[in-house]
Amino acid sequence: MADKAAAIVAGLGGSDNIDDIEACITRLRTEVGDPAKVDEAALKAAGAHGVLISGNVVQVVVGPEADALNDDIADLLE
């Protein structure tokens, strides 16, 4: 799961671009510094079922593993 978490971080523009991230049932809700750095294709290649971008808020639909991925991503961002 750590490899998938790292791929999602990269797809979100890297750890420096992620201002906040939290899990919500089947999604990772993130706030990014620069939405232009978000690579939807990379997120989908990492296993995301969908990506929704609204301003600086990016929702990555990952299914029921959202909580576990959020924990792994939090470890990467420390």
N, C-alpha and C positions, 0 to 999 in steps of 0.2 A: 504493500500500500504506500510505502514511502516513495517509491519511484513515481507512482501516479500523483502523489502530492507534489513532488518536485516538478513534474510536468505541468501541473496546474499553476503553480507559482510562476513558472517560466511563461506560460500562456497569458497570465495576468500582467505581464510586463516586468517580472522580477520582483524580488522582495522589497526593493526600494520604492516600487510603485504601489504597493499595497498599504493603505492607511489603516484599514480595519477589515476583519473577516469574522463571520459567525455562521454557524450551521442552523438551518431552519428546515426540519423534516427531510426534504429531498434536495435541498439546495444549499449552496454556499453563497451567502450574501456578502459581497465585498464592496469596499469603497476604495477607489484607486485615485492616485494623484493625477495621472494622465490617461484618459480612456483611449487615446490614439495608440498607446503601447499595447493594448489588449489584442491578442491574436486569437480570434474565434476559431479558426481552423486548427490551431495547435491545441486549444482547449477540447475541441471535439475529438481530435486524434488521441488525446489523453483519456478519453472515455466519457466526456460530458455528453449528455443527451440533448442539451440545448444551452444557449447562452443568450441572456437578455441584458441589453445595455441601455441605461437611461441616465444621461449625464455622467456623473462620476460613480454611479452605482452599477455594479455588474453582478448579475445572478447567474451562477453556474449550476445547471441542473445535473446532479450526479446520482440521484436515487437514494436508497436507504443507507448508503455508506457515508452520507454527508457528515455525520458526527465524527466518525473515525478519521475521515480525511481532514476535517477541521483540526483535530488534535495533532495529526501529523504535520499539517501546514503551520500550526502554531509553533511546533518544535523547530521547524525550519526557519521561522521568522525571528527566533530568539537570538 
